[in-house]
Amino acid sequence: MKQHLQHPIFARLRDLASATNTEIYVIGGFVRDLFLSRPSKDIDILVIGSGTDFAERVAAELKVQVNVFKNFGTAMLKYEDLEVEFVGARKESYRADSRKPIVENGTLEDDQKRRDFSINAMALSLNKESFGELLDPFGGIGDLQAKLVRTPLNPEETFSDDPLRMMRAIRFASQLNFSIDTIAVDAIRTNKERISIVSKERITDELNKIISSPKPSLGFKYLFDTGLLHLIFPQMAQLFGVEYVNGKGHKDNFYHTLEVLDNIAEVSDDLWLRWAAILHDIAKPATKRFDPKLGWTFHGHEDRGARMVPKIFAQLKLPLNEKMKFVQKLVLLHLRPIVLAQEVVTDSAVRRLLFDAGEDIESLMMLCHADVTTKNEYKKKKYRQNFELVKQKLKDVEERDQIRNWQPPVTGLDIMETFGIPAGREVGIIKNQIREAILEGEIKNSREEAFSFMIEKGRAIGLKPVVPK
């Protein structure tokens, strides 16, 4: 296994360990990723003894700074493009009401036992006499080959001790396209309520990693099937299911949402665009109605969904800033391009969409393209061809009218100065009339035409210019 430890830092660590009579190993994610041929810049060094003391010696030898976290018994330093963390071997025990363990010094074996999954419990020796030797007591290599996430010890105990590991199991399965061992899946079902002792921030951090994985639906299916989703994100779990009336059913909005999310994941890494995919139909359960003539309807689900976004972001401790506003905007507008793609597209409708979407128009179009999940290939092809026409129309109208990120060519101050009036209702009326006239194509998006239009509309409500044009 020496071929895996080619980076010069490993030889430096080996020599310093030998000189100080210290036993050390590289362990965890770095070892796993070596065997998966995944690049990794984070190296965890396990020290039998004091991890912080050895880290300080390494920092002095490499002439770099070290950050010591005495409360956690860890230390971290940066060397070239690597982040190297040092920790002493530990033995852990847990209380029922906390996922924070009681920690004591331990052996390599103790430390490997406390690791979450077999694929993260593998270690490579950095000791002179056994340099590069793999220590894999729980069959991590076999699990990598079988593409399996499995706990080193009894999963019931593993997940009860630290319930965040249930989320981590699903996250690794989603990131690596692995399956979770069936005994572990059963243990997640049994222990799901224990997730309540984990902070919302930690849960959402894992959820975001699942959402950011190459095919997020893999993780969400595990979250749903184990019952975790119902506890951490009930609004999404409520999308599941099909109801029939008079033999007419609607599509399962949970699986539709996963399809849209996977479609987005194929074309964009943007976490917030992926959140927009997750939430675009979130209000369908609340707006679902059966009409004998129309069948199932979800009228206003885009508006209701947009109003649900801030509450969901607050509940999940997601940022309540421009990221949330971006998701909210896309949820609100996600039907607009689909409507345009179904009918004759007027310049006015395109200008309004550009005005409302602004800089986010490309993201909106991506979401709408992803939202076409019909199994009818003819329909899918027709929709997507129509989308291309809408995209071209958006481009043509924007080049001509420059509505995106629109700034009014005549400002409120212009109106007040021209008619000698203070800020008030009349200013708002004229501003709205100018905007509507531009969006409807009655006048061009130019200062000259807008100014003439302003004079005309001002006179119509009894105002007289006090400043010559």
C-alpha positions in Angstrom: 0.0 0.0 0.0 3.1 2.3 0.0 2.1 3.5 -3.5 -0.8 5.3 -1.9 1.4 7.4 0.4 3.5 9.2 -2.3 3.0 12.7 -1.0 6.2 13.9 0.7 4.3 14.8 3.9 3.8 11.1 4.8 7.6 10.4 4.8 8.1 13.5 7.0 5.4 12.3 9.4 6.9 8.8 9.4 10.4 10.1 10.2 9.2 12.4 13.0 7.1 9.6 14.5 10.1 7.3 14.5 12.4 10.0 16.1 9.8 10.7 18.9 8.8 7.1 19.4 5.2 7.9 18.5 2.7 5.5 16.9 0.6 7.2 14.1 -1.8 6.2 11.3 -3.7 8.0 8.5 -7.4 7.1 9.0 -10.9 7.8 7.8 -12.1 9.7 4.7 -8.6 10.2 3.2 -8.0 6.4 3.2 -11.5 5.7 1.8 -11.1 8.2 -1.0 -7.7 6.8 -1.9 -9.3 3.4 -2.7 -12.1 5.2 -4.5 -9.6 7.3 -6.6 -11.4 10.4 -5.3 -9.2 13.5 -4.8 -8.9 14.5 -1.1 -7.1 17.4 0.5 -8.1 16.5 4.1 -5.9 14.1 6.0 -6.7 12.8 9.5 -3.8 11.6 11.5 -4.5 9.3 14.4 -1.9 9.4 17.2 -1.6 6.8 19.9 -1.1 9.3 22.8 -1.4 13.1 22.6 -2.5 14.2 19.1 -1.9 17.9 20.0 1.7 17.3 21.3 2.6 15.5 18.1 0.9 18.2 15.9 3.0 20.9 17.6 6.2 18.9 16.9 5.1 18.5 13.2 4.3 22.2 12.9 7.8 23.1 14.2 9.4 20.6 11.8 7.5 21.9 8.8 7.7 25.5 9.9 4.0 26.1 9.7 1.4 27.4 12.1 -0.8 25.0 14.1 -4.3 25.5 15.6 -4.8 23.6 18.8 -8.3 22.8 20.0 -7.6 21.7 23.6 -11.3 21.1 24.4 -11.5 18.5 21.6 -8.0 17.2 21.9 -7.4 18.0 18.2 -5.0 20.2 16.2 -5.0 21.3 12.6 -2.3 22.6 10.3 -2.1 23.5 6.6 0.8 22.2 4.6 1.0 23.2 0.9 -2.5 22.4 -0.4 -3.4 19.9 2.4 -5.3 20.3 5.6 -3.9 17.9 8.2 -5.8 17.2 11.4 -4.3 15.3 14.4 -6.3 13.5 17.1 -5.3 11.1 19.9 -6.8 7.6 19.7 -10.1 7.6 21.7 -12.5 5.3 23.4 -16.1 6.7 23.6 -19.2 6.0 25.6 -22.6 7.8 25.4 -25.5 8.9 27.6 -29.0 8.5 26.3 -29.9 12.2 26.2 -26.8 13.4 24.3 -24.8 12.6 21.2 -21.7 14.1 22.8 -19.6 11.1 24.0 -17.6 10.7 27.2 -14.1 10.3 25.9 -11.0 8.5 27.3 -7.7 7.7 25.8 -7.8 4.5 23.7 -5.9 2.2 21.4 -6.1 2.0 17.6 -8.6 -0.8 17.9 -10.8 1.4 20.3 -10.6 4.3 17.8 -11.6 2.2 14.8 -14.6 0.7 16.7 -15.9 4.2 17.4 -15.9 5.2 13.7 -19.3 5.5 12.0 -18.9 3.2 9.0 -16.6 0.4 8.0 -15.4 2.4 4.9 -14.4 5.2 7.3 -12.6 2.9 9.8 -9.7 1.9 7.6 -6.2 3.0 8.6 -2.8 3.0 6.9 0.2 2.8 9.1 2.7 5.6 9.0 5.1 3.8 11.3 8.6 2.9 10.0 8.4 -0.9 10.4 4.9 -1.2 8.9 4.7 1.9 6.7 1.7 1.7 4.2 0.2 -1.4 5.8 -3.7 -1.4 5.7 -5.5 -2.0 9.0 -9.1 -2.9 8.1 -10.7 -4.8 10.9 -14.3 -4.3 9.7 -14.0 -5.2 6.0 -14.1 -1.7 4.7 -12.3 -2.7 1.4 -14.9 -5.4 0.8 -17.7 -2.8 1.4 -16.1 -0.3 -1.0 -16.1 -3.1 -3.6 -19.7 -4.0 -2.8 -20.7 -0.3 -2.7 -22.2 -0.8 0.7 -22.5 1.6 3.7 -22.3 -0.6 6.9 -21.5 0.2 10.6 -18.5 -1.4 12.2 -20.5 -2.4 15.3 -24.2 -3.1 15.9 -26.1 -0.4 14.0 -28.8 -0.1 16.7 -26.1 1.0 19.1 -24.2 3.1 16.6 -27.3 5.1 15.6 -28.7 5.4 19.1 -25.4 6.7 20.5 -25.1 9.3 17.7 -28.3 9.8 15.7 -26.6 12.1 13.3 -24.9 9.0 11.9 -28.3 8.0 10.4 -28.2 11.2 8.2 -24.5 10.5 7.5 -25.2 7.0 6.3 -27.8 8.3 3.9 -25.5 11.1 2.8 -22.6 8.7 2.0 -25.0 6.4 0.1 -26.2 9.4 -1.9 -22.7 10.9 -2.6 -21.1 7.6 -3.5 -24.1 5.9 -5.2 -23.8 3.1 -2.5 -26.5 1.0 -0.9 -27.0 1.0 2.9 -26.8 -2.4 4.6 -30.4 -3.7 5.2 -29.7 -4.2 8.9 -28.6 -0.6 9.1 -31.7 0.6 7.3 -33.9 -1.3 9.8 -31.9 0.3 12.6 -32.5 3.8 11.2 -36.2 3.1 11.1 -36.1 1.9 14.7 -34.0 4.9 16.0 -35.4 7.6 13.8 -37.1 9.5 16.7 -33.6 9.9 18.3 -32.9 12.5 15.6 -34.7 14.9 17.9 -31.5 15.3 20.1 -29.5 16.5 17.1 -29.4 20.3 16.4 -31.3 21.5 13.3 -28.1 23.0 12.0 -26.3 19.7 11.9 -29.2 17.9 10.3 -29.5 20.6 7.6 -25.8 20.5 6.9 -26.2 16.7 6.1 -29.4 17.4 4.2 -27.6 20.0 2.0 -24.8 17.5 1.3 -27.5 15.0 0.2 -29.0 17.7 -2.1 -25.6 18.5 -3.5 -24.8 14.8 -4.4 -24.8 13.7 -8.0 -28.2 12.0 -7.8 -30.0 13.5 -4.8 -33.1 11.3 -5.2 -31.1 8.3 -3.9 -30.7 10.0 -0.5 -34.3 11.3 -0.4 -35.7 7.8 -1.0 -33.8 6.5 2.0 -34.9 9.5 4.1 -38.5 8.8 3.1 -38.4 5.0 3.4 -36.9 5.2 6.9 -39.3 7.8 8.2 -36.6 10.4 8.8 -38.0 12.8 6.2 -41.3 12.9 8.0 -39.5 14.2 11.2 -37.0 16.6 9.7 -38.9 17.9 6.7 -42.6 16.9 7.0 -43.8 19.3 4.2 -41.8 17.3 1.6 -43.0 13.9 3.0 -46.6 15.2 2.5 -46.1 15.4 -1.3 -46.1 11.6 -1.3 -49.1 9.6 -2.6 -51.8 9.5 -5.3 -55.5 10.1 -4.6 -58.2 8.8 -7.0 -61.8 10.1 -7.4 -64.0 8.6 -10.1 -61.0 6.7 -11.4 -59.0 9.9 -11.9 -55.7 10.2 -10.1 -53.0 12.9 -10.1 -49.2 12.2 -10.3 -47.3 11.4 -7.1 -45.8 14.8 -6.4 -43.1 13.4 -4.2 -41.5 11.3 -6.9 -42.2 14.0 -9.5 -40.2 16.4 -7.2 -37.3 13.9 -7.0 -37.3 13.6 -10.8 -37.1 17.4 -11.2 -34.3 17.6 -8.6 -32.3 14.9 -10.4 -32.9 16.8 -13.7 -31.5 20.0 -12.2 -28.6 18.1 -10.7 -27.6 17.0 -14.2 -27.2 20.6 -15.4 -26.3 22.7 -12.3 -24.4 22.4 -9.0 -26.2 25.4 -7.6 -27.5 24.3 -4.2 -30.3 27.0 -4.1 -31.5 26.1 -7.6 -31.8 22.6 -6.3 -33.7 23.9 -3.3 -36.1 25.6 -5.8 -36.6 22.3 -7.5 -37.4 20.7 -4.1 -39.9 23.4 -3.1 -41.5 24.3 -6.5 -44.6 22.1 -5.8 -44.5 22.2 -2.0 -48.0 23.7 -1.7 -49.7 21.1 -3.9 -51.1 19.1 -0.9 -52.6 22.3 0.5 -54.1 23.5 -2.8 -55.3 20.1 -4.2 -59.0 20.0 -5.3 -61.0 17.7 -7.4 -63.2 19.3 -10.1 -65.7 16.9 -11.9 -65.0 18.7 -15.2 -61.3 19.5 -14.9 -60.1 16.6 -12.7 -57.4 17.4 -10.1 -56.4 21.0 -9.8 -53.7 22.8 -7.7 -54.7 26.4 -8.4 -52.4 28.9 -6.8 -49.9 26.4 -5.6 -47.0 28.6 -6.9 -48.2 31.6 -4.9 -48.9 29.6 -1.7 -45.6 27.7 -2.1 -43.7 31.0 -2.4 -45.3 32.1 0.9 -44.3 28.8 2.5 -40.6 29.2 1.6 -39.5 31.6 4.5 -41.2 29.4 7.1 -39.5 26.3 5.8 -36.1 28.1 5.6 -36.5 29.3 9.2 -37.6 25.8 10.3 -34.5 24.2 8.7 -32.2 27.0 9.8 -31.4 27.8 6.2 -30.2 31.4 5.5 -33.1 34.0 5.5 -31.3 36.2 3.0 -31.0 36.7 -0.8 -30.7 32.8 -1.2 -34.1 32.4 0.3 -35.5 35.2 -1.8 -34.0 33.5 -5.0 -35.8 30.2 -4.1 -39.0 32.1 -3.3 -38.9 33.9 -6.6 -38.4 30.7 -8.6 -41.2 28.9 -6.8 -43.5 31.9 -7.5 -42.6 32.1 -11.2 -42.1 28.4 -12.1 -45.3 28.1 -14.0 -44.9 31.2 -16.1 -42.5 29.9 -18.8 -44.6 26.7 -19.0 -47.7 28.7 -19.8 -45.7 30.7 -22.4 -44.6 27.4 -24.0 -48.2 26.2 -24.4 -49.6 29.1 -26.3 -48.8 31.9 -28.8 -46.1 33.9 -27.1 -46.7 37.7 -27.1 -43.9 40.2 -26.7 -45.8 41.7 -23.8 -45.9 38.3 -21.9 -42.1 37.9 -22.5 -41.3 41.4 -21.3 -43.3 40.8 -18.1 -41.5 37.5 -17.5 -38.1 39.2 -18.0 -39.2 42.1 -15.7 -40.2 39.8 -12.9 -37.4 37.3 -13.2 -34.6 39.8 -13.8 -31.1 38.2 -13.4 -32.6 34.9 -12.5 -34.2 34.2 -15.8 -31.7 31.5 -16.9 -32.2 29.7 -13.5 -35.9 29.9 -14.0 -35.7 28.4 -17.5 -33.5 25.6 -16.2 -36.1 24.8 -13.5 -39.0 24.8 -16.0 -37.1 22.6 -18.4 -36.4 20.2 -15.5 -40.1 20.3 -14.5 -41.2 18.5 -17.7 -41.2 14.9 -16.5 -44.1 13.4 -18.5 -43.5 9.8 -19.6 -45.2 10.7 -22.9 -42.1 11.2 -25.2 -44.2 13.1 -27.8 -45.4 15.6 -25.2 -42.0 15.9 -23.6 -40.4 16.6 -27.0 -43.1 19.2 -27.9 -42.8 21.0 -24.6 -39.0 21.2 -24.9 -39.2 22.4 -28.4 -41.6 25.1 -27.3 -39.2 26.0 -24.5 -36.5 26.6 -27.0 -38.8 29.0 -28.8 -39.6 30.8 -25.6 -35.8 31.1 -24.8 -35.2 32.5 -28.3 -38.1 35.0 -27.8 -36.6 36.0 -24.4 -33.3 36.7 -26.0 -34.8 38.7 -28.9 -37.0 40.8 -26.7 -34.2 41.5 -24.2 -31.8 42.6 -26.9 -34.4 44.9 -28.3 -36.1 46.2 -25.1 -33.6 45.7 -22.3 -36.2 44.9 -19.7 -34.0 42.5 -17.5 -32.9 44.4 -14.4 -35.1 47.2 -15.6 -34.5 50.7 -14.2 -37.3 53.2 -15.0 -36.2 55.6 -17.7 -38.1 58.4 -15.9 -37.7 58.4 -12.1 -40.0 59.6 -9.3 -37.8 62.6 -8.9 -38.2 63.5 -12.6 -42.0 63.4 -12.1 -41.9 65.6 -8.9 -39.5 68.2 -10.5 -41.5 68.3 -13.8 -44.9 68.9 -12.2 -43.7 70.7 -9.1 -45.4 68.2 -6.7 -44.2 66.4 -3.6 -43.9 62.6 -3.2 -47.3 61.1 -3.1 -50.1 59.1 -4.9 -49.8 60.9 -8.2 -46.1 60.1 -8.6 -46.9 56.4 -8.0 -49.7 56.4 -10.5 -47.6 57.9 -13.3 -44.6 55.6 -12.5 -46.9 52.6 -12.8 -48.4 53.8 -16.1 -45.0 54.3 -17.6 -43.9 50.8 -16.5 -47.1 49.2 -17.9 -46.8 51.1 -21.2 -43.2 49.8 -21.7 -44.1 46.2 -20.7 -47.2 46.3 -23.1 -45.0 47.7 -25.9 -47.0 50.9 -26.2 -43.8 53.0 -25.9 -40.1 52.1 -26.2 -37.9 51.6 -23.1 -36.3 55.0 -23.7 -36.1 58.2 -21.7 -37.4 60.4 -24.6 -40.6 58.3 -25.2 -41.2 57.8 -21.4 -40.8 61.5 -20.7 -43.4 62.4 -23.4 -45.7 59.7 -22.0 -45.2 61.1 -18.5 -46.3 64.6 -19.6 -49.4 63.2 -21.3 -50.4 61.1 -18.3 -49.7 64.0 -15.8 -52.0 66.3 -17.8 -54.7 63.6 -17.9 -54.9 63.8 -14.0 -54.8 67.6 -13.9 -51.1 68.2 -13.5 -49.2 71.0 -15.3 -45.5 70.9 -16.1 -43.6 73.6 -14.3 -40.3 72.7 -16.0 -40.1 73.0 -19.8 -39.3 69.7 -21.5 
